[in-house]
């Protein structure tokens, strides 16, 4: 009886050992979701090239540029809106003319993207391009977790709400570890604005693609910045230097 018990304990020990090895392998095999946190022009694309060149990248900007090029438009054109029926204070906008037809973008139509509540009216060709870009972005999210690689959310992700929204769009991420890459810009907002404008001008001269980020957009994003933390589900929050600080 004692010999049988001893054998059973030995077998149980071996089973537990194999189980722990299996669990360790599973943990090591887990892919990562890198959530990049930082304003435009801070060096996120450089980080991807250097640290996650094989990753599956979700970037709304890349898709917006892709759709724009296909339609003979620029990035800026994708945000060209007519005057809206009402002003921000709710008063009627006297400059709004529903019968106006843009020479390039066509007539004014109802906004097809329900979440763009601040722009209930849009130019037909611009709005059609926006809808196509949105479809491709949604498909990019839908395919991410089955791509078999690490994932990079290459968005500004400047506050908890935007990060939560982007992560949830990936669906089931139980087989991934969440890692935040938090870029430091040393409060050098003026440099960011200047660098972004210079980069936009270079790109326009080289490719004809005009991509302008207004200074007010930097102020808005940075003003609403919230540092990422582990209570958002991150197993690690890594600090990354801005490209000019390296």
C-alpha positions as CSV (number, residue, x, y, z in Angstrom):
1,X,0.0,0.0,0.0
2,X,2.8,2.4,0.9
3,X,4.6,1.6,-2.3
4,X,1.5,2.3,-4.4
5,X,1.0,5.6,-2.6
6,X,4.6,6.5,-3.2
7,X,4.3,5.7,-6.9
8,X,1.1,7.8,-7.1
9,X,2.8,10.8,-5.5
10,X,5.8,10.5,-7.9
11,X,3.4,10.3,-10.9
12,X,1.4,13.3,-9.5
13,X,4.7,15.3,-9.1
14,X,5.6,14.5,-12.7
15,X,2.2,15.6,-13.9
16,X,2.4,18.8,-12.0
17,X,5.9,19.5,-13.4
18,X,4.7,19.0,-17.0
19,X,1.7,21.2,-16.3
20,X,3.9,24.0,-15.0
21,X,6.1,23.7,-18.0
22,X,3.1,24.0,-20.3
23,X,1.8,27.1,-18.5
24,X,5.3,28.7,-18.7
25,X,5.4,28.0,-22.4
26,X,1.9,29.5,-22.8
27,X,3.0,32.7,-21.0
28,X,6.1,33.0,-23.1
29,X,4.2,32.5,-26.3
30,X,1.7,35.3,-25.5
31,X,1.9,38.1,-28.1
32,X,1.9,41.8,-27.1
33,X,-0.4,44.7,-27.9
34,X,1.7,47.8,-27.9
35,X,-0.4,50.9,-27.3
36,X,1.6,54.0,-28.4
37,X,0.8,57.1,-26.4
38,X,2.0,60.5,-27.7
39,X,1.1,63.4,-29.9
40,X,1.8,63.6,-33.7
41,X,5.4,64.1,-34.8
42,X,6.9,62.7,-31.6
43,X,8.5,59.6,-33.1
44,X,5.9,56.8,-33.0
45,X,6.6,55.6,-36.6
46,X,10.3,55.5,-35.8
47,X,9.7,53.4,-32.7
48,X,7.7,50.9,-34.7
49,X,10.5,50.5,-37.3
50,X,13.1,50.0,-34.6
51,X,11.2,47.9,-32.1
52,X,8.2,46.1,-33.8
53,X,8.9,45.9,-37.6
54,X,7.0,42.7,-38.0
55,X,4.0,43.8,-35.9
56,X,0.4,44.2,-37.2
57,X,-0.1,47.9,-37.1
58,X,-3.5,49.7,-36.7
59,X,-3.1,53.3,-37.9
60,X,-6.1,55.4,-38.9
61,X,-3.8,58.0,-40.4
62,X,-2.2,55.4,-42.8
63,X,-5.6,54.2,-44.0
64,X,-6.8,57.8,-44.4
65,X,-3.8,58.6,-46.6
66,X,-4.3,55.4,-48.5
67,X,-7.9,56.1,-49.4
68,X,-7.1,59.8,-50.2
69,X,-4.4,58.8,-52.7
70,X,-6.7,56.3,-54.4
71,X,-9.2,59.1,-55.0
72,X,-6.8,61.8,-56.0
73,X,-7.2,63.6,-52.7
74,X,-4.8,64.7,-49.9
75,X,-5.1,63.9,-46.2
76,X,-6.3,67.5,-45.7
77,X,-9.0,67.1,-48.3
78,X,-10.5,64.3,-46.1
79,X,-11.3,66.9,-43.5
80,X,-12.8,69.5,-45.8
81,X,-16.3,70.3,-44.6
82,X,-18.9,72.9,-45.6
83,X,-20.2,75.4,-43.2
84,X,-22.6,73.6,-40.8
85,X,-26.3,74.6,-40.4
86,X,-25.7,75.9,-36.8
87,X,-22.9,77.6,-35.0
88,X,-21.3,76.0,-31.9
89,X,-23.6,78.1,-29.7
90,X,-26.6,76.6,-31.4
91,X,-27.5,79.7,-33.4
92,X,-28.3,79.4,-37.1
93,X,-25.2,79.7,-39.4
94,X,-26.1,82.3,-42.0
95,X,-23.2,81.2,-44.2
96,X,-24.7,77.7,-44.6
97,X,-26.2,77.1,-48.1
98,X,-27.6,73.6,-48.6
99,X,-27.7,74.1,-52.4
100,X,-24.0,74.9,-52.7
101,X,-22.0,72.5,-54.9
102,X,-18.2,72.3,-54.4
103,X,-16.2,72.4,-57.6
104,X,-14.3,69.3,-56.6
105,X,-16.3,67.5,-53.9
106,X,-19.8,67.9,-55.2
107,X,-23.1,68.7,-53.4
108,X,-23.7,69.0,-49.7
109,X,-25.2,65.8,-48.2
110,X,-26.1,64.4,-44.8
111,X,-23.2,63.0,-42.8
112,X,-23.0,59.2,-43.2
113,X,-20.9,58.6,-40.1
114,X,-23.2,58.9,-37.1
115,X,-20.4,59.6,-34.6
116,X,-19.3,62.8,-36.4
117,X,-22.0,64.7,-34.7
118,X,-20.1,68.0,-35.0
119,X,-20.4,67.9,-38.8
120,X,-23.9,66.8,-39.7
121,X,-23.3,68.0,-43.3
122,X,-20.5,67.0,-45.6
123,X,-19.4,67.2,-49.2
124,X,-20.5,64.1,-51.1
125,X,-17.1,62.9,-52.5
126,X,-15.3,63.7,-49.2
127,X,-17.9,61.9,-47.2
128,X,-17.8,58.8,-49.5
129,X,-14.1,58.7,-49.0
130,X,-14.5,59.0,-45.2
131,X,-16.9,56.1,-45.2
132,X,-14.5,53.9,-47.2
133,X,-11.7,54.8,-44.8
134,X,-13.8,53.9,-41.8
135,X,-14.7,50.5,-43.3
136,X,-11.0,49.7,-43.8
137,X,-10.1,50.8,-40.3
138,X,-12.9,48.6,-38.8
139,X,-11.6,45.7,-40.9
140,X,-8.0,46.4,-39.7
141,X,-9.2,46.1,-36.1
142,X,-11.3,43.0,-36.9
143,X,-8.3,41.1,-38.4
144,X,-5.7,42.2,-35.7
145,X,-5.9,39.4,-33.2
146,X,-5.9,36.6,-35.8
147,X,-2.8,38.0,-37.6
148,X,-0.5,35.8,-35.6
149,X,1.8,38.6,-34.5
150,X,2.2,41.4,-32.0
151,X,-0.2,44.3,-32.5
152,X,0.7,48.0,-32.5
153,X,-2.1,50.6,-32.0
154,X,-0.4,53.5,-33.7
155,X,-2.8,56.3,-32.6
156,X,-2.3,59.2,-30.3
157,X,-4.1,57.5,-27.5
158,X,-3.6,60.5,-25.3
159,X,-6.2,59.8,-22.6
160,X,-7.8,56.8,-20.9
161,X,-11.0,57.0,-22.8
162,X,-9.4,56.9,-26.2
163,X,-7.1,54.0,-25.2
164,X,-10.0,52.0,-23.8
165,X,-12.0,52.6,-27.0
166,X,-9.1,51.4,-29.2
167,X,-8.4,48.3,-27.1
168,X,-12.0,47.3,-27.0
169,X,-12.3,47.4,-30.8
170,X,-9.8,44.6,-30.9
171,X,-12.3,42.2,-29.3
172,X,-11.0,39.3,-27.3
173,X,-7.4,40.0,-26.3
174,X,-7.1,37.3,-23.6
175,X,-4.1,35.8,-25.4
176,X,-2.2,39.1,-25.5
177,X,-0.3,41.2,-23.0
178,X,-1.0,44.9,-23.0
179,X,2.0,47.2,-23.0
180,X,1.9,51.0,-23.1
181,X,4.7,52.9,-24.8
182,X,4.5,56.4,-23.3
183,X,6.4,59.0,-25.4
184,X,7.9,62.0,-23.6
185,X,8.0,65.3,-25.4
186,X,9.4,67.3,-22.5
187,X,6.6,69.8,-22.7
188,X,8.2,71.1,-25.9
189,X,4.9,71.8,-27.6
190,X,6.3,74.6,-29.8
191,X,8.9,72.3,-31.2
192,X,6.2,69.6,-32.0
193,X,4.2,72.2,-33.9
194,X,7.2,73.5,-35.8
195,X,8.4,70.0,-36.6
196,X,5.0,68.8,-37.8
197,X,4.6,71.8,-40.1
198,X,8.1,71.3,-41.6
199,X,7.5,67.6,-42.1
200,X,4.1,68.3,-43.7
201,X,5.8,70.7,-46.1
202,X,8.5,68.2,-47.0
203,X,6.0,65.5,-47.7
204,X,3.9,67.8,-49.8
205,X,7.0,68.8,-51.9
206,X,8.1,65.1,-52.3
207,X,4.8,63.3,-52.8
208,X,2.0,65.9,-53.2
209,X,0.3,64.6,-50.1
210,X,-0.7,67.5,-47.9
211,X,-1.2,66.6,-44.2
212,X,-1.6,69.5,-41.9
213,X,-2.1,69.2,-38.1
214,X,-3.3,72.6,-36.8
215,X,-1.6,74.0,-33.8
216,X,-4.9,74.0,-32.0
217,X,-5.1,70.3,-32.4
218,X,-1.8,69.9,-30.6
219,X,-3.1,72.1,-27.8
220,X,-6.3,70.1,-27.5
221,X,-4.6,66.7,-27.4
222,X,-1.8,67.7,-25.0
223,X,-4.3,69.6,-22.8
224,X,-6.3,66.3,-22.4
225,X,-3.3,64.1,-21.9
226,X,-3.5,61.3,-19.2
227,X,-0.5,59.2,-18.5
228,X,-1.1,55.5,-19.0
229,X,-1.1,53.3,-15.9
230,X,-1.4,49.6,-14.9
231,X,-4.9,50.1,-13.7
232,X,-5.9,50.3,-17.4
233,X,-4.8,46.6,-17.8
234,X,-1.2,47.2,-18.9
235,X,1.3,44.7,-17.6
236,X,4.1,47.2,-18.4
237,X,4.3,51.0,-19.1
238,X,7.5,51.8,-20.9
239,X,8.8,55.3,-21.3
240,X,10.1,56.2,-24.8
241,X,12.0,59.4,-25.7
242,X,10.9,61.7,-28.4
243,X,12.9,61.2,-31.6
244,X,14.9,64.5,-31.1
245,X,15.9,63.5,-27.6
246,X,17.8,60.4,-28.8
